[in-house]
Amino acid sequence: VTKQAQDVFYAEGLVKNVIRSTKFLDKEFWELPLGLLSRLVLGSTVFAEQFVEFGGLDSSRVQEFLTAPEDSSKAVPTGIVIDTLLIVSQLARISKDFYPHIDSSLIAHGLIAKLLAHPDPSVRAKTCNLVGNMCRHSEYFYVHLVRFKILDVVIDRCSDPDSQTRKFACFAIGNAAFH
């Protein structure tokens, strides 16, 4: 995305409006807005800050992006889960200043362990990467990693049949051991 396009997106509040739009869309139409948000957040710290500022990490929103309702037979489309994981992982990678916001999204409160057992290897790999980035700057999330036995599951992912999952599981364990 060019600098000029970024300036227009910023001035027009694109991130805010895309986040708001998800309230009015059925889940099957979330892939496009989440894909756009993911590209913006991955490409610019300004858009990452806006994502947080405009409620992209609200716990109810993150839960909806990552899990299907218990009474639903439909799973959340994998693309939505992956884009959400990419966004949260990027926020964790950018700065520990985002850690309290990530924490308030409740993603580290047991949901990660479920995602580490997801049938799609790309979701497992992205979740391992998220855990590694959550351990990048400090020990902030360690209490959750211990409480929900997340590191035990990440250790198991080190022998996952998928090579990307194994790679990111080793990355996560290495970062967790660092602090």
N, C-alpha and C positions, 0 to 999 in steps of 0.2 A: 504494500500500500504506500503510495507516495506521500510525502510530507504535506502537500496541498490537500490531498484527500483526508489525511488524518486531522488537519486543521478544521476542515468542514465537519467531519464526524464529531469532533470535540465541540465545536461551536454550536452545532445543532442538537447536542445531547443524545447522540445515537445510542450509546451504551444504556443510558437511562431508559430510553424509549423501547429498546429491544427487551430489556429486562421486564419492563412493565407489560409488554405485549404478551408475554408468556401466560399471564393471568387470564387472557381472553382466548387462548388457543387450546384446542384439545391436544393431548400429549403426542398424538401421531404427527402433529405439525411442529413440534419443538426442535427437530433436528436442524433445520435451517437457521433459526435464531441462535441456538446454542453453538452451532458451527461458526457463525459470524462472531459471536462473543469470544469464542476460543481463539480465533485468529487475531482478534483485536488485542486481547489480553496477552497472548504470547508474543505479540509484536511491539507492545508499548507499555511502559510502566504507567504512563498517564491513564491509559484505558484500564489497566489493572486496578489503579486507585479508584477510578470511577466505578468499576464493577463492584468493589466493596462499598463505596460510598452510597450507591443507589440500591443496595439490598441484594446483590447477587449471592451473598453468602448467608442470607436469612435461613435459619434452620429448616423452616417448612419448605422453602424453595429447594434447598439442597436435597432434602429427603425426597421430594417429588422427582427431582432430576435423576436420582440414583436408585430409587426403589419403587416397585409397584405397590398399590394398596394391598393389604393382606387379603381382602375379599375379592381380589382381581385375579383372573386367570391369565391376564396379559402381562408380559414382562416389559420393562422400559426398554425401548430400542437401544441396542448396543452403542450406536453412534452418540446418543444423548449421554449415556453413562461415560463414555470415553472423553467426550468434549468437557464434561463437568470435571472429571478427574484431571484432565490437562490444565484446566483453569486453576483449580485448587492447588495442584502441584506447582504450577508457575508462580502463584502467589507465595507459596512456602519457599520456593527457590529464590525469589527476588529479595525478600527481607523478613527478618523475624518480627518486624513491626506488624506484619499481617497475621502472625500466630494467634493473637487473641480473637481475631475475626474468624479465623479457621476453626478455632476451638469453639466459638459460639455457634458455629454451623452444626455442631454435634457430629461431624463426620468421624471424628476420632473416638466417638463413644460407642463402639461396637460395630458400626457400619463397615468399617474397613475390613474387619475380620470376615464379614460376609462377602465382601467384594473380592477378597483374596481367594475365595473358593468359587468364584463365578465360573460358569462353564466356558466362557470365551477367554482364550489365552491373552488376548489384547487387553482385556479388562484386568486380568490378574497382573500383567506386566505393568500397566499404568498405575495400578494400586500400589505395587511394590515401589515404583518410582516415587509416588506420593509419599509413602512412608519414609523413604530416603531423604526426600526434600524437607519433610517435617522434622528431621533430625539434623539438618544441615547447619543451622546457626546456633542451636542451644539444646538443652535438655528439656525444654518447655513441655513437650508432649509425652515425656517418659512415663509419667504417672498413668496416662491413658493406655500407653503401649503395654504396660505391665498389667494394669487392672483388667483389660479386655484380652489379655494374652495374645496380642497382635504379633509380637516378635516371635512367639512360638510358631505361629502360622507362616510368618515370613521365612523362618528357618526351613519349614517344610517346603516352601516354594523354591528353595535353593536346589531341590531335586525335581522340580516340575518338568513335565515332558517338553514344554515350550522353552526354547533357548532364550528368548527375550525376557520371559518371566524369571528364569534363573539368573540372568545378568542383573536385572533390576533388584531381585531379592538380595543378591550379594552386595550390591550398591547400598541397599537399605541397611543391611546388617553392619556394613563398614561404617556408615555414617552414625548409626546408633551406638556403635562401640567407641566412636571418637570422643564423645563428651563424657 
